């Protein structure tokens, strides 16, 4: 076939397949049989293989997957993805409505929607094509999951109708219950760990490296909020925008209600509290939003959530069962956590065999005894919790459950710091689960990101005596790894009552990947190396703050208590933990070994505390000649500080193209100088 004929046929097939996807996955009104659809798709794929230059990113063939994503690169959100404030009572909803009316007047309309229990996603469309899909991440930036999202057939790759030129639409990726049950049944047959619930399964699936496997798992998506630059939407209301988005090809729920008062809102909430169990997917509440976009802008945002929306959460489901016993688990920080073993009971669609008991105080508060009849609750947690004991059912001769006095793993006497609930095993360098846990933290994706070392391999290396700490990883050789294998039994993380048996083995490719990944980790920036050390209370954000403030590991080690607490977000508890870590000679030996292995212990892009922008705070908005991240780094490297929102403490608003008018008006009202990218460079001079 000649190329022009192929081009026309590919275009024709693509248009037809896109329409059939919409009919089947969005409208649930298929027009052709599965066989006819498959034959059309097969013809399209065959033509695209013959003429690869004709493959478009919006081609229906891209939904079958096949691309491998080694790393999910993070990108800043053009518009922050904030979370919603939660409420659990009618009184809180009433307070929300009163606050709204007090602020903007009584003439206000609300939209009530289902609160889907899945993974938040933001989809960017330009000229009708899906350009990028990002996870929520930390709200300011998220991971690029575009390749995997393309496999979700209800998400359009090419829009139809009179759509906007450039916008984002937010939604929730979820696992339909039937698909979830099928997935867990398949994993059970293969002896793999089962997912605790559809939400966890969706979160795990959307970050798989093989998009073909994502395609096979049949994820779905509901979309519920439209955003664009400058708040430049040609609609007056949120409800109207959703109806338009539906015409462009998006899967928008019909289960939406327009309400004007508390009674109408609670009629919707009460109806779905029972009806939700008949849905083919999970919801955990109802979202209430102000309908008018103008009123939304007037109400604005807090640092974490919009003032014009709230989530009403349904009460967690409960069940009663018998306590069979208590296990005590030791984590990587040495914290000892009690876990209740229960007589299996069905709760919220899953069989529960274990429940968290939190700490010694919690056990004492419950006055827990052997064989007690307990109430368990599953409120969005992976492991359910015990909330009450039925004293009327207690055996008079039953013994009280007491917390351990010594570590169940190494026998060391447990300690408890003043003001803390948890008991700890202080033998951090000699307690096996702590050592293994610290090494597992060290290799994790957000720390050193050592690939292929999960699934019990750290435990096998430790048990074989090949590693005793994280630094020993960098002494491993191919001959140490290749051929190692062991059958291990581990508790299922998602359903701890299940024991998973699996073979851990180091094959040729696995061994090579581990050594390659270890070598590449020598380039991991200092703040992630600091996070990887596992200093108590030093998470990702705190590690970045410390790295920026002191520039090197030696700078942090030699910092005084006063210097530490002077750093933004570093309190007394964190400062004390940091000083305690560096006072331990074993930790200093570990750091020296890691230095000798070639890891980064200095800040590569050092932030100047005495640059020309010292003491000045900046808000950036709009589109620039370079990325916003580059602008932020430029400000920080010259002593300035980036902040997220305008206030009396803001020194400058750096305005790019297409900046929102609301920000401009607020800056003018507060008397904040508005400068351009060129003006910023002049300040640096």
Secondary structure in CASP SS format (residue, H / E / C, confidence):
PFRMAT SS
TARGET T0000
AUTHOR 0000-0000-0000
METHOD secondary structure of the structure
MODEL  1
X C 1.00
X C 1.00
X H 1.00
X H 1.00
X H 1.00
X H 1.00
X H 1.00
X H 1.00
X H 1.00
X H 1.00
X H 1.00
X H 1.00
X H 1.00
X H 1.00
X H 1.00
X H 1.00
X H 1.00
X H 1.00
X H 1.00
X H 1.00
X H 1.00
X H 1.00
X H 1.00
X H 1.00
X H 1.00
X H 1.00
X C 1.00
X C 1.00
X C 1.00
X C 1.00
X C 1.00
X C 1.00
X C 1.00
X H 1.00
X H 1.00
X H 1.00
X H 1.00
X H 1.00
X H 1.00
X H 1.00
X H 1.00
X H 1.00
X H 1.00
X H 1.00
X H 1.00
X H 1.00
X H 1.00
X H 1.00
X H 1.00
X H 1.00
X C 1.00
X H 1.00
X H 1.00
X H 1.00
X C 1.00
X C 1.00
X C 1.00
X C 1.00
X C 1.00
X H 1.00
X H 1.00
X H 1.00
X H 1.00
X H 1.00
X C 1.00
X C 1.00
X C 1.00
X E 1.00
X C 1.00
X C 1.00
X C 1.00
X C 1.00
X C 1.00
X E 1.00
X E 1.00
X E 1.00
X C 1.00
X C 1.00
X C 1.00
X C 1.00
X C 1.00
X C 1.00
X C 1.00
X C 1.00
X C 1.00
X E 1.00
X E 1.00
X C 1.00
X C 1.00
X H 1.00
X H 1.00
X H 1.00
X H 1.00
X H 1.00
X H 1.00
X H 1.00
X H 1.00
X H 1.00
X H 1.00
X H 1.00
X H 1.00
X H 1.00
X H 1.00
X H 1.00
X C 1.00
X C 1.00
X C 1.00
X C 1.00
X C 1.00
X E 1.00
X E 1.00
X E 1.00
X E 1.00
X E 1.00
X E 1.00
X E 1.00
X C 1.00
X C 1.00
X E 1.00
X E 1.00
X E 1.00
X E 1.00
X E 1.00
X E 1.00
X E 1.00
X E 1.00
X C 1.00
X C 1.00
X E 1.00
X E 1.00
X E 1.00
X E 1.00
X E 1.00
X E 1.00
X E 1.00
X C 1.00
X C 1.00
X C 1.00
X C 1.00
X C 1.00
X E 1.00
X E 1.00
X E 1.00
X E 1.00
X C 1.00
X H 1.00
X H 1.00
X H 1.00
X H 1.00
X C 1.00
X C 1.00
X C 1.00
X C 1.00
X C 1.00
X C 1.00
X C 1.00
X C 1.00
X E 1.00
X C 1.00
X C 1.00
X C 1.00
X C 1.00
X C 1.00
X C 1.00
X C 1.00
X E 1.00
X E 1.00
X E 1.00
X E 1.00
X E 1.00
X E 1.00
X E 1.00
X E 1.00
X E 1.00
X E 1.00
X C 1.00
X H 1.00
X H 1.00
X H 1.00
X H 1.00
X H 1.00
X H 1.00
X H 1.00
X H 1.00
X H 1.00
X H 1.00
X H 1.00
X H 1.00
X H 1.00
X C 1.00
X C 1.00
X C 1.00
X C 1.00
X C 1.00
X C 1.00
X C 1.00
X C 1.00
X H 1.00
X H 1.00
X H 1.00
X H 1.00
X H 1.00
X H 1.00
X H 1.00
X H 1.00
X C 1.00
X C 1.00
X C 1.00
X C 1.00
X E 1.00
X H 1.00
X H 1.00
X H 1.00
X H 1.00
X H 1.00
X H 1.00
X C 1.00
X C 1.00
X E 1.00
X E 1.00
X E 1.00
X E 1.00
X E 1.00
X E 1.00
X E 1.00
X E 1.00
X E 1.00
X C 1.00
X H 1.00
X H 1.00
X H 1.00
X C 1.00
X C 1.00
X C 1.00
X C 1.00
X C 1.00
X E 1.00
X H 1.00
X H 1.00
X H 1.00
X H 1.00
X H 1.00
X H 1.00
X H 1.00
X H 1.00
X H 1.00
X H 1.00
X C 1.00
X C 1.00
X C 1.00
X C 1.00
X C 1.00
X C 1.00
X C 1.00
X C 1.00
X C 1.00
X E 1.00
X E 1.00
X E 1.00
X C 1.00
X C 1.00
X H 1.00
X H 1.00
X H 1.00
X H 1.00
X H 1.00
X H 1.00
X H 1.00
X H 1.00
X H 1.00
X H 1.00
X H 1.00
X H 1.00
X H 1.00
X H 1.00
X H 1.00
X H 1.00
X H 1.00
X C 1.00
X C 1.00
X C 1.00
X C 1.00
X E 1.00
X E 1.00
X E 1.00
X E 1.00
X E 1.00
X E 1.00
X E 1.00
X E 1.00
X C 1.00
X E 1.00
X H 1.00
X H 1.00
X H 1.00
X H 1.00
X H 1.00
X H 1.00
X H 1.00
X C 1.00
X E 1.00
X C 1.00
X C 1.00
X C 1.00
X C 1.00
X E 1.00
X C 1.00
X C 1.00
X E 1.00
X E 1.00
X E 1.00
X E 1.00
X E 1.00
X C 1.00
X C 1.00
X C 1.00
X E 1.00
X E 1.00
X E 1.00
X E 1.00
X E 1.00
X E 1.00
X E 1.00
X E 1.00
X E 1.00
X E 1.00
X E 1.00
X E 1.00
X E 1.00
X E 1.00
X C 1.00
X C 1.00
X C 1.00
X C 1.00
X E 1.00
X E 1.00
X E 1.00
X E 1.00
X E 1.00
X E 1.00
X E 1.00
X E 1.00
X E 1.00
X E 1.00
X E 1.00
X E 1.00
X E 1.00
X C 1.00
X C 1.00
X E 1.00
X E 1.00
X E 1.00
X E 1.00
X E 1.00
X E 1.00
X E 1.00
X C 1.00
X C 1.00
X C 1.00
X H 1.00
X H 1.00
X H 1.00
X H 1.00
X H 1.00
X H 1.00
X H 1.00
X C 1.00
X C 1.00
X E 1.00
X C 1.00
X C 1.00
X C 1.00
X E 1.00
X E 1.00
X E 1.00
X E 1.00
X E 1.00
X E 1.00
X C 1.00
X C 1.00
X C 1.00
X C 1.00
X C 1.00
X E 1.00
X E 1.00
X E 1.00
X E 1.00
X E 1.00
X E 1.00
X C 1.00
X H 1.00
X H 1.00
X H 1.00
X C 1.00
X C 1.00
X C 1.00
X C 1.00
X C 1.00
X C 1.00
X E 1.00
X C 1.00
X C 1.00
X C 1.00
X C 1.00
X C 1.00
X E 1.00
X C 1.00
X C 1.00
X C 1.00
X C 1.00
X C 1.00
X C 1.00
X E 1.00
X E 1.00
X E 1.00
X C 1.00
X C 1.00
X C 1.00
X C 1.00
X C 1.00
X C 1.00
X C 1.00
X E 1.00
X E 1.00
X E 1.00
X C 1.00
X C 1.00
X C 1.00
X C 1.00
X C 1.00
X C 1.00
X H 1.00
X H 1.00
X H 1.00
X H 1.00
X H 1.00
X H 1.00
X H 1.00
X H 1.00
X H 1.00
X H 1.00
X H 1.00
X H 1.00
X C 1.00
X C 1.00
X C 1.00
X C 1.00
X C 1.00
X C 1.00
X C 1.00
X C 1.00
X C 1.00
X C 1.00
X C 1.00
X C 1.00
X C 1.00
X H 1.00
X H 1.00
X H 1.00
X H 1.00
X H 1.00
X H 1.00
X H 1.00
X C 1.00
X C 1.00
X C 1.00
X C 1.00
X C 1.00
X C 1.00
X H 1.00
X H 1.00
X H 1.00
X H 1.00
X H 1.00
X H 1.00
X C 1.00
X C 1.00
X H 1.00
X H 1.00
X H 1.00
X H 1.00
X C 1.00
X C 1.00
X C 1.00
X E 1.00
X E 1.00
X E 1.00
X E 1.00
X E 1.00
X E 1.00
X E 1.00
X C 1.00
X C 1.00
X C 1.00
X C 1.00
X C 1.00
X C 1.00
X C 1.00
X E 1.00
X E 1.00
X E 1.00
X E 1.00
X E 1.00
X E 1.00
X E 1.00
X C 1.00
X C 1.00
X H 1.00
X H 1.00
X H 1.00
X H 1.00
X H 1.00
X H 1.00
X H 1.00
X H 1.00
X H 1.00
X H 1.00
X H 1.00
X H 1.00
X H 1.00
X H 1.00
X H 1.00
X H 1.00
X C 1.00
X C 1.00
X H 1.00
X H 1.00
X H 1.00
X H 1.00
X H 1.00
X H 1.00
X H 1.00
X C 1.00
X C 1.00
X C 1.00
X C 1.00
X C 1.00
X C 1.00
X C 1.00
X H 1.00
X H 1.00
X H 1.00
X H 1.00
X H 1.00
X H 1.00
X H 1.00
X H 1.00
X H 1.00
X H 1.00
X H 1.00
X C 1.00
X E 1.00
X H 1.00
X H 1.00
X H 1.00
X H 1.00
X H 1.00
X C 1.00
X C 1.00
X C 1.00
X H 1.00
X H 1.00
X H 1.00
X H 1.00
X H 1.00
X C 1.00
X C 1.00
X C 1.00
X C 1.00
X C 1.00
X C 1.00
X H 1.00
X H 1.00
X H 1.00
X H 1.00
X H 1.00
X H 1.00
X H 1.00
X H 1.00
X H 1.00
X H 1.00
X H 1.00
X C 1.00
X C 1.00
X H 1.00
X H 1.00
X H 1.00
X H 1.00
X H 1.00
X H 1.00
X H 1.00
X H 1.00
X H 1.00
X H 1.00
X H 1.00
X H 1.00
X C 1.00
X C 1.00
X C 1.00
X C 1.00
X C 1.00
X E 1.00
X C 1.00
X C 1.00
X C 1.00
X C 1.00
X C 1.00
X C 1.00
X C 1.00
X C 1.00
X C 1.00
X C 1.00
X C 1.00
X C 1.00
X C 1.00
X C 1.00
X E 1.00
X E 1.00
X E 1.00
X E 1.00
X E 1.00
X C 1.00
X E 1.00
X C 1.00
X C 1.00
X C 1.00
X C 1.00
X H 1.00
X H 1.00
X H 1.00
X H 1.00
X H 1.00
X H 1.00
X H 1.00
X H 1.00
X H 1.00
X H 1.00
X C 1.00
X C 1.00
X C 1.00
X E 1.00
X E 1.00
X C 1.00
X C 1.00
X C 1.00
X C 1.00
X C 1.00
X C 1.00
X C 1.00
X C 1.00
X C 1.00
X E 1.00
X E 1.00
X E 1.00
X E 1.00
X C 1.00
X E 1.00
X C 1.00
X C 1.00
X C 1.00
X H 1.00
X H 1.00
X H 1.00
X H 1.00
X H 1.00
X H 1.00
X H 1.00
X H 1.00
X H 1.00
X H 1.00
X C 1.00
X C 1.00
X E 1.00
X E 1.00
X E 1.00
X C 1.00
X H 1.00
X H 1.00
X H 1.00
X H 1.00
X H 1.00
X H 1.00
X H 1.00
X H 1.00
X C 1.00
END
